[in-house]
Amino acid sequence: MTENRILTEADMQNMSQDEMLSVFAEQLLRASGREATEVLKADLVAQINGRITDEILKGMSDEKVNELNSLLDNPNTTDEQIDTLIESANVDIESAVKRVMEDFQSEFLKGAKNENTNFDSTR
């Protein structure tokens, strides 16, 4: 989906998180007047994913974070086990993702407007 339009709720329900973030990154780049290259999109997606992870971890208790670290240290851990643990931590992931995306968009576009941004990995 490379159309130049805003994502709707219906669009997002049919996308994986990676697909949604890729489209979001592309829209940010276009809104800032930059070419939406695959390298720049991948860089933005990685940054946003990092912020989402940080936001989710902030919402988890120390005990749950320790449990998560133990799971991540085990090479036999499945994605399902990680998902189950995160769900049991009672973190509002949807709100965390929305907050991160809104904050990132604001910072990115403000930086692009001021032409003083650290988001472009090719500089």
C-alpha positions as CSV (number, residue, x, y, z in Angstrom):
1,M,0.0,0.0,0.0
2,T,1.9,3.0,-1.3
3,E,-1.1,5.3,-1.9
4,N,-0.8,8.8,-0.5
5,R,-3.8,8.6,1.9
6,I,-4.4,8.4,5.6
7,L,-4.8,4.9,7.1
8,T,-8.3,4.1,8.3
9,E,-9.2,1.8,11.2
10,A,-10.3,-0.8,8.7
11,D,-6.9,-0.6,6.9
12,M,-5.1,-1.1,10.1
13,Q,-7.2,-4.1,11.2
14,N,-6.1,-6.0,8.1
15,M,-2.4,-5.2,8.5
16,S,0.4,-6.6,10.6
17,Q,2.2,-4.2,12.9
18,D,5.2,-4.1,10.5
19,E,3.0,-3.3,7.5
20,M,1.2,-0.6,9.4
21,L,4.4,1.0,10.6
22,S,5.9,0.8,7.1
23,V,2.9,2.7,5.6
24,F,3.1,5.1,8.6
25,A,6.8,5.7,7.9
26,E,6.2,6.3,4.2
27,Q,3.5,8.8,5.0
28,L,5.8,10.6,7.4
29,L,8.5,10.8,4.9
30,R,6.2,12.1,2.2
31,A,4.6,14.7,4.6
32,S,8.1,15.9,5.4
33,G,9.0,16.3,1.7
34,R,11.5,13.5,1.6
35,E,11.6,10.6,-0.7
36,A,10.3,7.4,0.9
37,T,13.2,5.1,0.2
38,E,13.2,1.6,1.6
39,V,16.3,2.5,3.7
40,L,14.6,5.5,5.3
41,K,11.4,3.6,5.9
42,A,13.2,0.7,7.5
43,D,15.1,3.1,9.7
44,L,11.9,4.9,10.9
45,V,10.2,1.6,11.5
46,A,13.1,0.4,13.6
47,Q,13.0,3.6,15.6
48,I,9.3,3.4,16.1
49,N,9.4,-0.3,17.1
50,G,12.1,0.5,19.6
51,R,10.0,3.3,21.2
52,I,6.9,1.0,21.3
53,T,9.0,-1.7,23.1
54,D,10.3,0.9,25.6
55,E,6.7,2.1,26.2
56,I,5.4,-1.4,26.8
57,L,8.3,-2.2,29.1
58,K,7.6,1.0,31.1
59,G,4.1,-0.3,31.7
60,M,5.2,-3.7,33.0
61,S,6.1,-4.5,36.6
62,D,9.7,-5.3,37.4
63,E,8.6,-8.9,38.0
64,K,7.1,-9.2,34.5
65,V,10.1,-7.5,32.9
66,N,12.4,-10.1,34.6
67,E,10.1,-12.9,33.4
68,L,10.3,-11.5,29.9
69,N,14.0,-11.3,30.0
70,S,14.2,-14.9,31.1
71,L,12.0,-15.9,28.1
72,L,14.1,-13.9,25.7
73,D,17.3,-15.6,27.0
74,N,15.8,-19.0,26.2
75,P,16.3,-19.9,22.5
76,N,13.3,-22.3,22.7
77,T,10.8,-19.5,23.7
78,T,8.0,-19.1,21.2
79,D,6.3,-15.8,20.2
80,E,3.2,-17.2,21.7
81,Q,4.8,-17.5,25.1
82,I,6.1,-13.9,24.9
83,D,2.6,-12.7,23.8
84,T,1.0,-14.5,26.7
85,L,3.4,-12.9,29.2
86,I,2.8,-9.4,27.8
87,E,-0.9,-9.9,27.9
88,S,-0.7,-11.0,31.5
89,A,1.2,-7.8,32.3
90,N,-2.0,-5.9,31.7
91,V,-0.3,-3.2,29.6
92,D,-2.7,-1.3,27.3
93,I,-0.6,-2.0,24.1
94,E,-3.0,-0.3,21.8
95,S,-2.8,3.0,23.8
96,A,1.0,2.6,24.0
97,V,1.3,2.2,20.2
98,K,-1.0,5.1,19.5
99,R,0.9,7.3,21.9
100,V,4.3,6.4,20.5
101,M,3.1,7.0,16.9
102,E,1.5,10.3,17.7
103,D,4.6,11.5,19.6
104,F,6.9,10.2,16.9
105,Q,4.9,11.9,14.1
106,S,4.9,15.2,16.0
107,E,8.7,15.1,16.6
108,F,9.5,14.0,13.1
109,L,7.4,16.6,11.3
110,K,8.6,19.3,13.7
111,G,12.2,18.3,13.0
112,A,11.6,18.2,9.3
113,K,10.0,21.6,9.4
114,N,13.0,23.0,11.2
115,E,15.3,21.1,8.9
116,N,17.2,20.0,12.1
117,T,16.3,16.3,12.5
118,N,18.1,13.2,13.6
119,F,15.7,10.8,11.9
120,D,17.5,10.6,8.5
121,S,20.0,7.8,8.8
122,T,21.7,8.8,5.6
123,R,23.1,12.1,7.0
